[in-house]
Amino acid sequence: VSTQSTGSRHMSSSYTKLLIPLAFIAGAALIGLVSTYRGRKRLTKQVRTIFRNQSELVNHLEVTNYITKKRVKEAFLSVDRAFYVPSLQAMPYVDEALHLGFNTTMSPPHLHAVGLELLEHLLQPGANVLDIGCGSGFMSACLALMVGPGGHVAAIDHVTEIVQMAENNVRTGNPELLSTIDFKVADGFLGYPDRAPYDVIYVGAAVPEIPQALGQQLKVSGSMLLTVGPPSQVQNLILATKLDNGEIDIKSLGNYPISST
């Protein structure tokens, strides 16, 4: 399945195999996002601003229009990034990617905000969510807060140490969310059928092609958000929604340069 820079396409959800057997590209999806979407301001200056706490960081994301919705703001304020960054990194409140080890990065806060804003209408209390490439656990925690105690988040990664890190971070920063999140070691290209179908699938790693198995695991009217394209090149931000007839409506939200780190 190919994607286009504008408009939308459909593909069948009756899959028998993956498009191609490719491993996930470690690292955060959407890195380097420029804001052609919904009027968000471009963050192009190579100037590092270090905020003193989570509240200042969230205020920055509001001023730059990355956070516009109340529920997204509340989630961000409730998940302190200081508990989710590697212990050796002393600047958790910087709007930039951070290395987690194992060839993996933690997305900049504004990219997490973009994902939550796009999916907010589906992240309602009781929703079922799949978080692929759980990384630091920050996004898993935000998703869990938004779906509430009656919802569920399956947080997966193919690297055992990353899954353990994410779970430990949540245990330290937001232990009350452990009853909502299941951390599992799994191949993201295959999704996690044990908890399917999902209202939301958030893919926190860039992929060369849309994995077919993920479309099978979406509920009707459910959506997945991911970036598609070769590593270290311009990639396409995709919002894919399952229609009543079982087809997947693929909307391209624009092309974005992705960092190689």
C-alpha positions as a Markdown table, in Angstrom:
| # | Residue | x | y | z |
|---|---|---|---|---|
| 1 | Val | 0.0 | 0.0 | 0.0 |
| 2 | Ser | 1.4 | 3.4 | -0.9 |
| 3 | Thr | 0.5 | 6.7 | 0.7 |
| 4 | Gln | 0.0 | 10.1 | -0.8 |
| 5 | Ser | 0.9 | 13.5 | 0.4 |
| 6 | Thr | -2.7 | 14.8 | 0.2 |
| 7 | Gly | -6.1 | 13.2 | 0.3 |
| 8 | Ser | -6.8 | 9.6 | 1.3 |
| 9 | Arg | -6.8 | 6.1 | 0.1 |
| 10 | His | -8.5 | 2.8 | 1.1 |
| 11 | Met | -7.1 | -0.6 | 1.6 |
| 12 | Ser | -8.8 | -3.9 | 2.5 |
| 13 | Ser | -8.6 | -5.1 | 6.2 |
| 14 | Ser | -8.8 | -8.7 | 5.1 |
| 15 | Tyr | -5.1 | -9.4 | 5.5 |
| 16 | Thr | -3.3 | -12.7 | 5.1 |
| 17 | Lys | 0.3 | -11.6 | 5.6 |
| 18 | Leu | 2.4 | -8.5 | 6.2 |
| 19 | Leu | 3.3 | -6.3 | 3.3 |
| 20 | Ile | 7.0 | -7.1 | 3.9 |
| 21 | Pro | 8.9 | -8.6 | 6.8 |
| 22 | Leu | 10.6 | -5.5 | 8.2 |
| 23 | Ala | 11.7 | -4.9 | 11.7 |
| 24 | Phe | 10.6 | -1.7 | 13.4 |
| 25 | Ile | 13.0 | 1.2 | 13.2 |
| 26 | Ala | 14.0 | 2.0 | 16.8 |
| 27 | Gly | 13.4 | 5.6 | 17.8 |
| 28 | Ala | 10.6 | 8.0 | 18.2 |
| 29 | Ala | 8.1 | 8.6 | 15.4 |
| 30 | Leu | 7.4 | 12.1 | 14.2 |
| 31 | Ile | 10.8 | 13.5 | 15.2 |
| 32 | Gly | 11.4 | 16.8 | 13.4 |
| 33 | Leu | 7.7 | 17.5 | 12.9 |
| 34 | Val | 7.1 | 20.9 | 11.2 |
| 35 | Ser | 3.8 | 22.4 | 11.9 |
| 36 | Thr | 1.8 | 22.5 | 8.7 |
| 37 | Tyr | -1.0 | 20.8 | 10.6 |
| 38 | Arg | -3.8 | 22.7 | 12.3 |
| 39 | Gly | -1.9 | 26.0 | 12.6 |
| 40 | Arg | 0.8 | 24.8 | 15.0 |
| 41 | Lys | 3.8 | 27.1 | 15.0 |
| 42 | Arg | 7.1 | 25.8 | 13.5 |
| 43 | Leu | 9.8 | 25.1 | 16.0 |
| 44 | Thr | 12.8 | 25.7 | 13.6 |
| 45 | Lys | 15.2 | 27.7 | 15.8 |
| 46 | Gln | 18.1 | 25.6 | 17.0 |
| 47 | Val | 17.9 | 27.2 | 20.4 |
| 48 | Arg | 17.5 | 25.0 | 23.5 |
| 49 | Thr | 15.1 | 26.2 | 26.0 |
| 50 | Ile | 15.3 | 24.5 | 29.4 |
| 51 | Phe | 12.1 | 24.7 | 31.4 |
| 52 | Arg | 12.2 | 24.4 | 35.2 |
| 53 | Asn | 9.3 | 22.0 | 35.6 |
| 54 | Gln | 6.5 | 20.2 | 33.9 |
| 55 | Ser | 4.1 | 23.1 | 34.3 |
| 56 | Glu | 6.5 | 25.4 | 32.4 |
| 57 | Leu | 6.9 | 22.9 | 29.7 |
| 58 | Val | 3.2 | 22.4 | 29.3 |
| 59 | Asn | 2.7 | 26.2 | 29.1 |
| 60 | His | 5.3 | 26.3 | 26.3 |
| 61 | Leu | 3.3 | 23.7 | 24.4 |
| 62 | Glu | 0.2 | 25.7 | 24.8 |
| 63 | Val | 1.8 | 28.9 | 23.7 |
| 64 | Thr | 3.1 | 27.2 | 20.6 |
| 65 | Asn | -0.4 | 25.6 | 19.9 |
| 66 | Tyr | 0.8 | 22.0 | 20.3 |
| 67 | Ile | -1.6 | 21.6 | 23.2 |
| 68 | Thr | -5.1 | 23.0 | 22.6 |
| 69 | Lys | -7.4 | 20.5 | 24.3 |
| 70 | Lys | -8.1 | 20.5 | 28.0 |
| 71 | Arg | -7.8 | 16.7 | 28.4 |
| 72 | Val | -4.4 | 16.6 | 26.7 |
| 73 | Lys | -3.2 | 19.4 | 29.0 |
| 74 | Glu | -4.4 | 17.5 | 32.0 |
| 75 | Ala | -2.6 | 14.3 | 31.0 |
| 76 | Phe | 0.6 | 16.2 | 30.4 |
| 77 | Leu | 0.5 | 17.9 | 33.7 |
| 78 | Ser | -0.1 | 14.6 | 35.4 |
| 79 | Val | 2.8 | 12.7 | 33.9 |
| 80 | Asp | 6.1 | 14.4 | 35.0 |
| 81 | Arg | 8.7 | 13.8 | 32.4 |
| 82 | Ala | 11.4 | 13.8 | 35.0 |
| 83 | Phe | 10.4 | 10.3 | 36.0 |
| 84 | Tyr | 10.6 | 9.0 | 32.4 |
| 85 | Val | 14.0 | 10.2 | 31.2 |
| 86 | Pro | 17.2 | 8.2 | 31.7 |
| 87 | Ser | 18.8 | 8.9 | 35.1 |
| 88 | Leu | 21.9 | 10.3 | 33.6 |
| 89 | Gln | 20.1 | 13.0 | 31.7 |
| 90 | Ala | 19.6 | 16.1 | 33.9 |
| 91 | Met | 17.3 | 18.1 | 31.6 |
| 92 | Pro | 13.9 | 16.4 | 31.4 |
| 93 | Tyr | 12.0 | 19.6 | 30.6 |
| 94 | Val | 13.6 | 20.3 | 27.2 |
| 95 | Asp | 11.4 | 20.0 | 24.1 |
| 96 | Glu | 13.7 | 17.6 | 22.3 |
| 97 | Ala | 14.3 | 13.9 | 21.8 |
| 98 | Leu | 16.4 | 12.1 | 24.4 |
| 99 | His | 18.3 | 8.8 | 24.0 |
| 100 | Leu | 17.0 | 5.9 | 26.0 |
| 101 | Gly | 19.6 | 3.4 | 24.9 |
| 102 | Phe | 19.2 | 0.2 | 22.8 |
| 103 | Asn | 19.1 | 2.4 | 19.7 |
| 104 | Thr | 15.9 | 4.0 | 20.9 |
| 105 | Thr | 14.9 | 7.6 | 21.6 |
| 106 | Met | 12.2 | 9.3 | 23.6 |
| 107 | Ser | 10.1 | 11.7 | 21.4 |
| 108 | Pro | 10.1 | 15.4 | 22.1 |
| 109 | Pro | 7.2 | 16.5 | 24.2 |
| 110 | His | 5.6 | 18.5 | 21.3 |
| 111 | Leu | 5.4 | 15.3 | 19.2 |
| 112 | His | 3.7 | 13.4 | 22.0 |
| 113 | Ala | 1.3 | 16.3 | 22.2 |
| 114 | Val | 0.5 | 16.1 | 18.5 |
| 115 | Gly | -0.4 | 12.4 | 18.8 |
| 116 | Leu | -2.7 | 13.0 | 21.8 |
| 117 | Glu | -4.4 | 15.9 | 20.1 |
| 118 | Leu | -5.1 | 13.9 | 16.9 |
| 119 | Leu | -6.5 | 11.0 | 18.8 |
| 120 | Glu | -8.2 | 12.8 | 21.7 |
| 121 | His | -11.7 | 12.2 | 20.4 |
| 122 | Leu | -11.1 | 8.4 | 20.6 |
| 123 | Leu | -9.3 | 8.4 | 23.9 |
| 124 | Gln | -12.4 | 8.4 | 25.9 |
| 125 | Pro | -13.0 | 6.7 | 29.3 |
| 126 | Gly | -13.2 | 3.0 | 28.8 |
| 127 | Ala | -11.3 | 3.0 | 25.4 |
| 128 | Asn | -8.9 | 0.2 | 24.5 |
| 129 | Val | -5.5 | 1.3 | 23.2 |
| 130 | Leu | -2.4 | -0.3 | 21.8 |
| 131 | Asp | 0.9 | 1.6 | 22.2 |
| 132 | Ile | 3.5 | 0.1 | 19.9 |
| 133 | Gly | 7.1 | 1.1 | 20.8 |
| 134 | Cys | 6.4 | 2.1 | 24.4 |
| 135 | Gly | 9.9 | 3.6 | 24.9 |
| 136 | Ser | 10.1 | 5.4 | 28.1 |
| 137 | Gly | 6.5 | 4.7 | 29.1 |
| 138 | Phe | 5.6 | 8.4 | 29.0 |
| 139 | Met | 3.1 | 8.1 | 26.2 |
| 140 | Ser | 1.7 | 4.9 | 27.7 |
| 141 | Ala | 1.0 | 6.8 | 30.9 |
| 142 | Cys | -0.7 | 9.7 | 29.1 |
| 143 | Leu | -2.9 | 7.3 | 27.2 |
| 144 | Ala | -3.8 | 5.5 | 30.4 |
| 145 | Leu | -4.8 | 8.7 | 32.0 |
| 146 | Met | -7.1 | 9.7 | 29.2 |
| 147 | Val | -8.9 | 6.3 | 28.9 |
| 148 | Gly | -9.3 | 6.1 | 32.7 |
| 149 | Pro | -9.5 | 3.2 | 35.1 |
| 150 | Gly | -12.2 | 1.5 | 33.0 |
| 151 | Gly | -10.0 | 1.6 | 29.9 |
| 152 | His | -6.9 | -0.4 | 29.0 |
| 153 | Val | -3.5 | 0.3 | 27.3 |
| 154 | Ala | -1.4 | -2.6 | 25.9 |
| 155 | Ala | 2.2 | -1.2 | 25.8 |
| 156 | Ile | 4.6 | -3.3 | 23.7 |
| 157 | Asp | 8.1 | -3.2 | 22.4 |
| 158 | His | 10.3 | -5.9 | 20.9 |
| 159 | Val | 13.2 | -5.0 | 23.2 |
| 160 | Thr | 12.9 | -6.6 | 26.7 |
| 161 | Glu | 15.0 | -4.0 | 28.4 |
| 162 | Ile | 12.8 | -1.1 | 26.9 |
| 163 | Val | 9.6 | -2.8 | 28.2 |
| 164 | Gln | 11.2 | -3.2 | 31.6 |
| 165 | Met | 12.3 | 0.5 | 31.6 |
| 166 | Ala | 8.9 | 1.7 | 30.7 |
| 167 | Glu | 7.1 | -0.3 | 33.4 |
| 168 | Asn | 9.6 | 0.8 | 36.0 |
| 169 | Asn | 9.2 | 4.4 | 35.0 |
| 170 | Val | 5.4 | 4.2 | 35.4 |
| 171 | Arg | 5.8 | 2.4 | 38.7 |
| 172 | Thr | 8.0 | 5.3 | 39.9 |
| 173 | Gly | 6.1 | 8.3 | 38.4 |
| 174 | Asn | 2.5 | 7.1 | 38.1 |
| 175 | Pro | 2.0 | 3.8 | 40.0 |
| 176 | Glu | -1.7 | 4.2 | 40.0 |
| 177 | Leu | -1.7 | 3.6 | 36.3 |
| 178 | Leu | -0.2 | 0.1 | 36.4 |
| 179 | Ser | -3.7 | -1.4 | 36.8 |
| 180 | Thr | -4.6 | 0.2 | 33.4 |
| 181 | Ile | -1.4 | -0.7 | 31.5 |
| 182 | Asp | -0.1 | -4.1 | 30.5 |
| 183 | Phe | 3.5 | -4.1 | 29.4 |
| 184 | Lys | 4.5 | -6.9 | 27.0 |
| 185 | Val | 7.5 | -7.9 | 24.9 |
| 186 | Ala | 6.0 | -8.3 | 21.4 |
| 187 | Asp | 6.7 | -7.7 | 17.7 |
| 188 | Gly | 5.0 | -4.4 | 16.9 |
| 189 | Phe | 4.5 | -5.4 | 13.2 |
| 190 | Leu | 2.2 | -8.2 | 14.5 |
| 191 | Gly | 0.3 | -5.9 | 16.9 |
| 192 | Tyr | -1.1 | -7.5 | 20.0 |
| 193 | Pro | -4.1 | -9.6 | 19.1 |
| 194 | Asp | -4.7 | -10.8 | 22.7 |
| 195 | Arg | -6.3 | -7.5 | 23.6 |
| 196 | Ala | -7.8 | -6.6 | 20.2 |
| 197 | Pro | -9.8 | -4.9 | 18.8 |
| 198 | Tyr | -8.6 | -1.4 | 19.6 |
| 199 | Asp | -10.1 | 2.0 | 19.5 |
| 200 | Val | -6.7 | 3.5 | 19.1 |
| 201 | Ile | -3.3 | 2.2 | 17.9 |
| 202 | Tyr | -0.4 | 4.6 | 18.5 |
| 203 | Val | 2.8 | 3.6 | 16.7 |
| 204 | Gly | 5.8 | 5.2 | 18.4 |
| 205 | Ala | 8.3 | 4.1 | 15.8 |
| 206 | Ala | 8.6 | 5.0 | 12.1 |
| 207 | Val | 7.8 | 2.1 | 9.7 |
| 208 | Pro | 8.6 | 1.6 | 6.0 |
| 209 | Glu | 5.1 | 0.4 | 5.2 |
| 210 | Ile | 1.7 | 0.2 | 7.1 |
| 211 | Pro | 1.7 | -3.2 | 8.9 |
| 212 | Gln | -1.4 | -5.1 | 7.7 |
| 213 | Ala | -2.0 | -6.8 | 11.0 |
| 214 | Leu | -2.7 | -3.5 | 12.7 |
| 215 | Gly | -5.6 | -2.8 | 10.5 |
| 216 | Gln | -7.1 | -6.2 | 11.4 |
| 217 | Gln | -6.9 | -5.2 | 15.1 |
| 218 | Leu | -8.7 | -1.9 | 14.8 |
| 219 | Lys | -12.3 | -1.6 | 15.8 |
| 220 | Val | -14.7 | -0.1 | 13.3 |
| 221 | Ser | -14.3 | 3.7 | 13.5 |
| 222 | Gly | -11.0 | 3.2 | 15.4 |
| 223 | Ser | -7.8 | 4.9 | 14.2 |
| 224 | Met | -4.1 | 4.4 | 14.2 |
| 225 | Leu | -1.5 | 7.1 | 14.0 |
| 226 | Leu | 2.0 | 6.3 | 12.6 |
| 227 | Thr | 4.7 | 7.7 | 10.3 |
| 228 | Val | 5.6 | 5.8 | 7.2 |
| 229 | Gly | 8.8 | 6.1 | 5.1 |
| 230 | Pro | 12.5 | 5.1 | 4.9 |
| 231 | Pro | 14.7 | 5.8 | 7.9 |
| 232 | Ser | 16.5 | 9.1 | 8.1 |
| 233 | Gln | 14.5 | 10.6 | 5.3 |
| 234 | Val | 11.3 | 12.5 | 4.9 |
| 235 | Gln | 8.4 | 10.5 | 6.2 |
| 236 | Asn | 4.6 | 10.7 | 6.0 |
| 237 | Leu | 2.4 | 11.2 | 9.0 |
| 238 | Ile | -0.6 | 8.9 | 8.5 |
| 239 | Leu | -4.0 | 8.7 | 10.3 |
| 240 | Ala | -5.7 | 5.5 | 9.3 |
| 241 | Thr | -9.3 | 4.8 | 10.3 |
| 242 | Lys | -11.4 | 1.6 | 9.9 |
| 243 | Leu | -14.6 | 2.1 | 8.1 |
| 244 | Asp | -18.0 | 0.3 | 8.5 |
| 245 | Asn | -17.3 | -1.8 | 5.5 |
| 246 | Gly | -14.0 | -3.0 | 7.0 |
| 247 | Glu | -11.7 | -1.0 | 4.7 |
| 248 | Ile | -9.0 | 1.3 | 6.0 |
| 249 | Asp | -9.2 | 5.0 | 5.1 |
| 250 | Ile | -5.7 | 6.3 | 4.9 |
| 251 | Lys | -5.2 | 10.1 | 5.3 |
| 252 | Ser | -1.9 | 11.7 | 4.9 |
| 253 | Leu | -1.3 | 14.7 | 7.2 |
| 254 | Gly | 1.9 | 15.8 | 5.5 |
| 255 | Asn | 5.5 | 14.9 | 4.9 |
| 256 | Tyr | 8.0 | 15.4 | 7.8 |
| 257 | Pro | 11.7 | 15.0 | 8.1 |
| 258 | Ile | 12.7 | 12.4 | 10.6 |
| 259 | Ser | 15.9 | 12.4 | 12.6 |
| 260 | Ser | 18.3 | 9.5 | 12.3 |
| 261 | Thr | 18.8 | 9.4 | 16.0 |
